[in-house]
Amino acid sequence: MKRGCWAVGLGLLIVAGGLALRLPQLDRRPMHGDEAVHAVKFDGLWRTGEYVYDPEEYHGPVLYYATLPIVWLSGARTLAETTEATFRLVPVLFGVGLILLLLLVADGLGRGATLAAGVLTALSPVLVFYSRYYIQEMLLAFFAFAVIGCGWRYAQSRRIMWAVLAGTSIGLMHATKETCIISYGGMLTALALTVAWERRWRSAWKRLRPGAVVWGGAAAVVVSVLVFSSLGQNLRGPWDSLRAYGTYFERAGGAGLHDHAWYYYLQMLAYWRAAPGPWWSEALILVLALGGGMVALRREAKGNTEGGCHGRAPGGGLVRFVALYGAFIVVVYSVIPYKTPWCLIQFFHPLVLLAGVGAAAVPGWMRGSRRRAVVATVLGLAAGQLGWQAWRAAYRFCGDYRNPYVYAHPLSGVVRAADWVERLAQVHADGWDMLVRVVADDSWPLPWYLRRLNRVGFWERPPEEVAAPVVIVTNDLAESLPAAFTGEDTYQVSTYGLRPDVRLLVYVERGLYEEFARREEAATHGP
Amino acid sequence: MLAAGGWARGAVGLMVAAVLAGLAVGNQPGQAEQTREAAKAAAAEQAGLVALELELPKPAFRGTPRHVPPGSVNLEEPRKGPRPPLMVPPGTQNVARDKPVTSSDKEPIIGALKFVTDGQKAAEEGTYVELGPGVQWVQIDLKEAYTLHGVLVWHYHLNARVYHDVLVQVADDADFITNVRTLFNNDHDNSAGLGIGRDKEYWDTYEGKLIDARGEQARYVRLCSNGSTTDDQNHYVEVEVFARPAK
């Protein structure tokens, strides 16, 4: 069999492996508050066809537009008919898309490095975990890689089409999340340093056709404006998208709930153990990325002797660019005090590419075929261990606080509480129109889980009229409820964990509860 | 079924005394409970029963949990003062020690299933087994049928937490098909799917939860739970089953 066919077969196997780790049981983990907010925001776009960008919160609209085709295909007609899987399928597709995009840079990284990067992308615990998380991060990583891939293809072919696609990806990055500017800064810096390093200013300038700049730039602006303006319906959107940076620069400056030390991300990736519990480490990728960095330092600008795809020599420039880009944004993300674990995806993905280069190069540094075989076997086993960690992160520990990527996550008590309220609605005379009042400072993701009920009200403090068949209150606000809520004859009250140390108290009218209990007992023991 | 006629008569006397005591103290709940318990203990002593002696670990935390709403919640208020004794026939002892334990979770996250009956009750690492999220159970095979008088369970008592859907059942067979009886059930919304329960939830402490087994005869004891207010996992530090050989 030809080598090319082997490569295609292996590539398909890697994609299948990536899907196998990402697709099953997408509803297994309770919706994070942010995921629930995004699902509800999507509902606004779905129902009205318009998305009004808020420069203070929620990020750009691409996530919601990307969800539309999935929801259409799902056959759901209302938010009540959607499921967690409907929404999480979006990041799954973009997460696997990161593997497919490697095709654009295969001749730049080299065949072995591309396959290795594909394997590491498919198996990386953090990439797998956040590929099942309905937030913007995986989309941003995808578009950033698309910019690099299309840019590389333009550099190789000088075809305007690639410049337009790169520009489109730049626009989509902007319309996905405000942190795109870190990636932009990283790309520009890495590009300038790479060209300077290789002393190819003149040839680089010659290769850059004015048309490419104009068309690429125009594509970026048009796409961003179109998406932020909700296809022309909200003309303020593009302006707000720029105004938002005032808010986000202030937030990035720190003094907030999410401030962490500069080494927070690197420690999380290198070794993490919240005792008592299992350890987590993606040190394999970090170490191999260092190897890839050494390749970038050593590699001749015109390519090394390793065979690339279709017999072409791999481009040292691309590896160097990726190394510099990764290093730049590692530093920026580490320096910014505001840190949430999902943000690390943006700098970790370039490190995965670099690790692919390292994995392909390291066995070659050994003398003798036996040593090379040993190193290759060790790397294979280590990658398998990475896959096992990914499975653990995505399934067994998907909502466990000892998983480093589980951050400010709700407990499954919120799912059970909502499930119970739905079962009560089936007993109540009003059915899905049963009135439910929720009193909580921060009730997310409860609105998502109560989406099938038609009459649910949310308050941050108890309203004047609280009484309802079902009243849900967080434990810190329960004492502010009227006296009627303390009598055992009036309400049946039960507790559910919302977050560690935050409990939901579900007050159910005594008559409704007794009817519920009667039916349950009849179903269990017979009438 | 009660084990012996004398003990049965004692239990009836106990119930009558408890009712009378309850009527006597009227509407002062805390005082009423204490008086009821004292009356029960007195009646039990008359019936030849003795207070079950328990070996408790050291408390791991002090104080009471924050934001416990008063009154109506389906949750026992943290108790002030010692636990009322469980009156049992003389010779009753822990028969679960070192007996084999099985579980719905074949691969515990932390620890081993044998920890459930190894006698180590301290709230520290290496003394408890942690099972995965959702409804999970552990089951103790007592190796022969016993007359059960009490089950004492410590889920986790390093910090204040409430475990959900706590059920204690006994049965004659390992598959829990024959003669299944429920000793305790606080699954008030039937989310575990084993029937609705009327017992209250409770805070796990160093004292453990002592459940009256009412003289049921059984060989197998199964305990269920469905995560806690702190996390979704299920923990067991120790389970003791107080019993006498079945006649």
Interface residues (C-beta under 8 A of the other chain):
Chain A: A275 P276 G277 P278 R396 G399 D400 Y401 L411 S412 G413 R416 D419 W420 R423 N475 D476 A478 E479 L481 F485 T486 G487 E488 T490 Y491 Q492 V493 S494 T495 Y496 G497 P500 D501 R503 L505 F516 A517 E520 E521 T524 H525
Chain B: R66 H67 V68 P69 P70 G71 S72 V73 N74 L75 I109 I110 E125 E130 G132 P133 G134 V162 H164 H188 D189 N190 S191 L194 G195 I196 E201 N226 G227 S228 T229 T230 D231 D232 Q233
